Amino acid sequence: MDEKRVLVEGFELQKLVNRCLKAEILLRRIKMKGDLAMEVSVKSENWTAFQKIAGSKYRLTVLEERGLRFRWNQISRRKSTLVGICLFFLILLYQNAFVSQIQINGYEHLSEEELRQSLKAAGLYEGCRKPEDLDKIEVALYREFEEISWVGIKYHGSMASVDLSERHIEEETVKSDEPAHIVAKESAYVEKVIPREGLAQVEKGSYAEKGEILISGIVPLADTTYGNGEEEVQTSRFVHAEGEVYGKQNHRFLFYLDAWNLKRTETGFWIPGISLQCDGFAFDTTKLFWPFDSGIRKETELIRLKTPFKLKLSFISVKEVTLQKVKKSEAEIKQEALTALRKEMKENVAEKAQILNKSLSFSPGENIIEVAAMVEVLEEIGETKTFIPEKEKSQKEAEEEGI
């Protein structure tokens, strides 16, 4: 959109504005400078009509011109500027032929330094010319690291992005025929004990410390054989304890919310643009010229090619918007707090936990609201832990001492 910023001086400025409205000439960003002067923005296409309406009664002074046509006329008058632009694009094309940065994503147990060394050995490193055969580099990573289950390499301009995924290593499970206790994985008040195999060690209402035995895998037995007046001989059998133990736990969360919403209102003005991406080269006219303080960018794809080379051509529209801060209502704040709480619980509380009670406390500030949440849940607190029976343990210790 081409427009001129004009200083208008004269009497009865309101009449000039009214006459422009009748002639369907839109005056934007009107700023009064007193009773005899004002600043307005006028579209370049309406400039001649605006001058006729103003006539000799008003003095017009162009303060600023904005828009693609004006910029192009400015640039075309300067040959050195055109040469500079051409050199800029040549340098940009040259730079896009090299890798300036390598970003590695998705590794957990592998070392980034080892991955970078392997990539360098395969021909991909910062400062090198972009390798054309990325499949060869991916295969090299597969061969060197057995932990990698998937890898993908792609270019974003001059940056190479390496995305990988490691194989999932399953945790060792406890064998069902091994002697085991069920112990508390977290401290909690016991609410329910359901022993299926083994002997319960806690009751409802008791407090279980982390690591405490909840269901024992040692079950006492009475030997009923009598002889020579001897007393009963107490023996035990060792089992793999099974069952569920549920406990009450309190979880406290603290997070912060923005007290304001940002409202966007379209003004009706917009500019078109073109985006071109071709084998690592990227060009976007809206990044060269952005006349609005705030705008919404929308991209519509026109052409996409994969062979014989990668090409993407898109039409860009940038709409001007005004930004306004609006105070959030109590309902909005509470809804956002509940959403944030659900996210925190999903990350920190067992999926099958039952919510018994929850409370939210709000501490409003000028721009930030502090939210403290307390949640009481009922969840399974037991986990299986194997043990070595005393008899076998003493034999094992003896063997080790003998060695």
C-alpha positions in Angstrom: 0.0 0.0 0.0 1.5 3.4 -1.1 0.6 6.4 0.9 1.8 9.9 1.8 2.0 11.5 5.2 0.9 15.1 4.8 0.9 18.3 6.9 -2.3 20.3 6.2 -2.4 24.0 7.3 -5.4 26.3 7.1 -8.7 27.3 8.6 -11.8 25.0 9.1 -9.9 21.7 8.9 -13.0 19.7 9.8 -14.7 20.9 6.6 -11.8 19.5 4.6 -12.1 16.1 6.4 -15.9 16.0 5.7 -15.5 16.9 2.0 -12.9 14.0 1.7 -15.4 11.6 3.3 -18.1 12.6 0.8 -15.6 12.0 -2.0 -14.8 8.6 -0.5 -11.2 9.6 0.2 -10.1 7.9 3.3 -7.8 9.9 5.6 -5.8 7.7 8.0 -4.0 8.5 11.3 -5.3 12.0 11.7 -3.3 13.9 14.2 -4.3 17.5 15.2 -1.4 19.9 15.6 -3.6 22.7 16.9 -6.5 24.7 15.4 -4.7 25.5 12.2 -2.7 22.3 11.4 -3.1 18.6 11.3 -1.2 15.5 9.9 -3.0 12.9 7.8 -2.1 9.8 5.7 -3.5 9.7 2.2 -3.3 6.8 -0.3 -1.1 7.7 -3.3 -4.0 6.8 -5.7 -6.1 9.5 -3.9 -3.4 12.2 -3.8 -4.5 14.1 -6.9 -8.2 14.2 -5.8 -7.1 15.3 -2.3 -5.1 18.2 -3.8 -8.1 19.3 -5.9 -10.4 19.3 -2.8 -7.8 21.2 -0.7 -7.3 23.7 -3.5 -5.5 26.9 -2.7 -7.3 27.3 0.6 -5.0 24.9 2.4 -1.2 24.5 2.4 -0.1 20.9 1.9 3.4 19.7 2.8 4.4 16.1 2.2 6.3 14.8 5.2 6.9 11.2 4.2 6.1 8.7 1.5 5.7 5.0 2.1 5.0 2.0 -0.1 6.6 -0.4 -2.6 6.3 2.0 -5.6 7.9 4.8 -3.7 10.7 2.6 -2.4 11.3 1.2 -5.9 11.4 4.7 -7.4 13.9 5.7 -4.7 16.1 2.7 -5.4 15.9 3.0 -9.2 17.3 6.5 -9.1 20.5 5.2 -7.5 22.5 2.9 -9.7 24.9 2.1 -6.8 22.0 0.9 -4.7 20.8 -1.4 -7.5 24.3 -2.8 -7.8 24.5 -3.3 -4.1 21.2 -5.2 -4.1 22.4 -7.5 -6.9 25.7 -8.1 -4.9 23.6 -8.8 -1.8 21.6 -11.5 -3.6 24.7 -13.0 -5.1 26.4 -13.2 -1.7 23.2 -14.7 -0.3 23.1 -17.3 -3.0 26.8 -18.1 -2.4 26.3 -18.4 1.4 23.3 -20.7 1.0 25.6 -23.1 -0.8 27.5 -23.7 2.5 26.5 -25.1 5.9 26.8 -22.3 8.5 25.2 -24.2 11.4 24.3 -27.8 12.4 21.4 -28.4 14.9 21.0 -31.8 16.4 17.6 -32.7 17.9 16.2 -35.8 19.7 19.3 -37.4 21.3 19.0 -38.5 24.9 21.8 -40.9 25.9 24.2 -40.2 23.0 26.8 -37.5 23.2 26.4 -34.5 20.9 30.2 -34.3 20.5 30.3 -37.9 19.3 27.4 -37.2 16.8 29.2 -34.1 15.5 32.4 -36.0 15.0 30.5 -38.8 13.1 28.8 -36.2 10.9 32.1 -34.6 10.1 33.7 -37.9 9.2 30.7 -38.5 6.9 31.2 -35.0 5.2 28.7 -32.8 7.1 30.3 -30.1 9.2 30.0 -26.3 9.7 31.6 -24.4 6.9 31.4 -27.3 4.3 29.7 -27.1 1.0 26.2 -28.6 1.3 26.4 -32.4 0.6 23.9 -33.5 -2.0 23.6 -37.1 -0.9 22.2 -36.8 2.6 21.1 -40.5 2.6 24.8 -41.5 2.7 25.3 -39.5 5.8 22.2 -41.0 7.5 23.4 -44.5 6.7 26.8 -43.7 8.3 25.1 -42.7 11.5 23.0 -45.9 11.5 26.2 -48.0 11.1 28.1 -46.2 13.9 25.4 -45.9 16.5 23.2 -49.0 17.2 21.1 -46.9 19.6 19.7 -44.8 16.7 16.3 -46.1 15.4 15.6 -43.2 13.0 17.5 -40.2 11.6 16.5 -37.5 9.1 18.6 -34.6 7.8 17.3 -31.5 6.0 18.3 -28.0 5.2 16.7 -24.8 6.5 18.6 -22.1 4.4 22.2 -22.5 5.4 21.4 -24.5 8.6 21.4 -28.3 8.6 18.9 -29.8 11.0 19.6 -33.4 12.1 16.6 -35.0 13.8 17.1 -38.5 15.4 15.3 -40.9 17.6 17.0 -43.5 20.0 15.8 -47.0 20.5 13.6 -47.5 23.5 15.3 -49.7 26.1 12.8 -51.7 28.1 13.3 -51.7 31.8 14.0 -55.1 33.4 10.8 -56.6 34.8 10.7 -58.6 38.0 10.1 -62.3 37.4 6.9 -63.6 38.8 8.6 -66.6 40.5 11.2 -64.5 42.4 10.6 -63.7 46.1 9.5 -60.1 46.3 7.9 -57.5 48.6 5.6 -54.7 47.6 7.1 -51.5 49.0 6.1 -47.8 49.1 7.5 -45.8 46.2 6.3 -42.6 47.8 5.4 -41.6 51.3 1.6 -41.4 51.8 -1.4 -42.1 54.1 -2.6 -45.6 53.4 -6.3 -45.7 52.3 -6.8 -49.2 51.0 -4.8 -52.5 51.1 -5.7 -55.4 48.8 -3.2 -58.3 49.3 -3.5 -61.1 46.6 -0.4 -62.9 47.6 1.7 -62.2 50.7 1.0 -60.7 54.1 -0.2 -57.1 54.5 2.0 -55.0 56.8 0.0 -51.8 56.9 -3.5 -50.8 57.7 -5.9 -48.1 56.6 -5.1 -44.7 58.1 -1.4 -45.6 58.8 1.4 -43.5 57.3 3.8 -45.4 55.1 7.3 -44.0 54.5 9.0 -44.3 51.2 10.6 -47.8 50.9 8.5 -49.3 53.7 7.2 -52.8 53.1 3.4 -52.7 52.4 2.8 -56.4 51.5 5.5 -58.8 52.6 6.7 -61.7 50.5 7.6 -63.7 53.7 4.6 -65.7 54.9 5.0 -67.5 58.3 3.9 -71.2 58.5 3.3 -73.4 61.6 4.8 -76.9 61.6 2.1 -79.1 63.2 4.3 -82.2 63.6 4.5 -83.1 67.4 7.1 -85.3 69.0 8.7 -85.9 72.4 6.8 -82.9 73.9 8.7 -80.5 71.7 7.0 -77.2 70.9 5.8 -76.2 67.4 8.5 -75.3 65.0 7.8 -72.0 63.2 8.9 -71.9 59.5 8.3 -69.4 56.7 7.7 -69.6 52.9 8.8 -67.0 50.5 6.4 -65.8 47.8 6.2 -63.1 45.1 3.9 -60.6 46.8 1.0 -59.3 44.7 -1.7 -56.8 45.4 -2.6 -53.1 45.4 -2.0 -50.5 48.0 -3.7 -47.1 47.6 -2.6 -44.0 49.5 -3.6 -40.3 49.8 -1.0 -37.8 48.6 -1.0 -34.0 48.4 0.6 -32.4 45.4 1.3 -28.6 45.4 1.9 -26.7 42.1 2.8 -23.1 41.6 2.5 -21.4 38.2 2.0 -17.9 36.7 -0.6 -16.5 34.3 -0.7 -13.2 32.3 -3.3 -10.9 33.6 -4.0 -9.3 30.2 -5.3 -10.5 26.8 -3.8 -9.0 23.7 -6.7 -8.1 21.4 -5.9 -7.8 17.6 -8.2 -5.7 15.4 -7.7 -5.5 11.6 -7.6 -2.0 10.2 -8.5 -3.1 6.6 -5.1 -2.3 5.1 -2.8 -5.0 3.8 0.2 -5.5 1.5 0.9 -8.5 -0.9 4.2 -10.3 -1.1 6.0 -13.3 -2.6 8.0 -16.1 -0.9 10.4 -18.2 -2.9 12.3 -21.2 -1.7 14.6 -23.1 -4.0 17.2 -25.7 -2.9 18.1 -24.0 0.3 17.7 -20.4 -1.1 14.9 -18.4 0.5 13.6 -15.0 -0.5 10.6 -13.2 1.1 9.5 -9.7 0.0 7.7 -9.1 3.3 10.9 -9.4 5.2 12.5 -6.7 3.1 9.5 -4.3 3.5 7.2 -4.4 6.4 5.3 -1.1 6.7 3.1 -2.0 9.7 3.9 -1.7 13.3 1.8 -4.9 13.9 0.5 -7.3 11.3 -0.8 -10.8 10.6 1.0 -12.8 8.0 -0.9 -15.4 5.9 0.8 -17.7 3.3 -0.9 -19.4 0.4 1.1 -22.0 -1.5 1.0 -21.5 -5.3 3.7 -23.9 -6.7 5.6 -26.8 -5.1 8.1 -29.0 -7.0 10.2 -31.9 -5.8 11.9 -32.7 -9.1 14.2 -31.9 -10.9 14.8 -29.5 -8.0 13.0 -28.4 -4.9 10.9 -25.3 -5.4 8.1 -23.6 -3.4 6.4 -20.4 -4.4 3.8 -18.8 -2.1 1.7 -15.7 -2.1 1.9 -13.7 1.1 -0.6 -11.3 2.5 0.2 -9.1 5.5 -2.8 -7.5 7.2 -2.3 -4.5 9.5 -3.7 -4.9 13.0 -3.9 -2.7 16.1 -3.0 -4.2 19.4 -4.9 -3.5 22.6 -4.5 -5.0 26.1 -7.7 -6.2 27.7 -8.0 -7.3 31.3 -8.9 -11.0 31.6 -12.1 -11.8 33.4 -12.2 -14.0 36.5 -13.8 -16.9 34.4 -11.0 -16.7 31.9 -8.3 -16.7 34.6 -9.9 -19.7 36.4 -10.2 -21.6 33.1 -6.5 -20.9 32.2 -5.5 -22.0 35.7 -7.4 -25.3 35.4 -5.8 -25.9 32.0 -2.3 -25.3 33.5 -3.1 -27.5 36.4 -4.2 -30.4 34.2 -0.9 -30.1 32.3 1.1 -30.1 35.5 -0.8 -33.2 36.8 -0.3 -35.0 33.5 3.5 -34.6 33.9 3.8 -35.1 37.7 0.9 -37.4 38.8 0.2 -41.0 37.8 -2.3 -41.3 35.0 -4.7 -43.5 37.0 -4.7 -41.3 40.1 -8.1 -40.3 41.4 -8.6 -36.7 42.4 -10.2 -36.4 45.8 -10.0 -32.7 46.4 -8.4 -29.6 44.8 -8.1 -25.9 45.6 -6.8 -22.9 43.8 -5.4 -19.7 45.4 -4.9 -16.6 43.2 -2.4 -13.8 44.1 -3.1 -11.0 41.4 -0.3 -8.6 40.5 -0.3 -5.7 38.0 0.6 -7.9 35.0 1.1 -11.4 36.5 -1.2 -13.6 38.5 0.4 -16.2 40.8 -1.6 -19.4 41.1 -1.0 -21.9 43.9 -2.8 -25.2 43.5 -3.2 -28.0 46.1 -4.5 -31.4 44.9 -5.3 -34.4 47.0 -5.2 -37.6 45.0 -5.7 -41.3 45.7 -3.1 -43.4 43.8 -1.4 -46.7 43.9 1.8 -46.3 45.9 3.2 -49.8 45.8 6.0 -51.2 43.7 7.5 -54.7 43.5 11.0 -55.2 45.0 12.8 -58.6 45.0 14.7 -59.9 48.0 17.1 -62.8 48.8 15.8 -65.2 51.5 18.0 -65.3 54.6 19.0 -68.9 54.1 20.1 -68.3 50.5 21.7 -65.0 51.5 23.9 -66.6 54.1 25.0 -69.3 51.7 25.8 -66.7 49.1 27.9 -64.7 51.6 29.7 -67.9 52.6 30.5 -68.7 49.0 31.8 -65.1 48.5 34.0 -65.4 51.6 35.3 -68.7 50.5 36.3 -67.3 47.2 
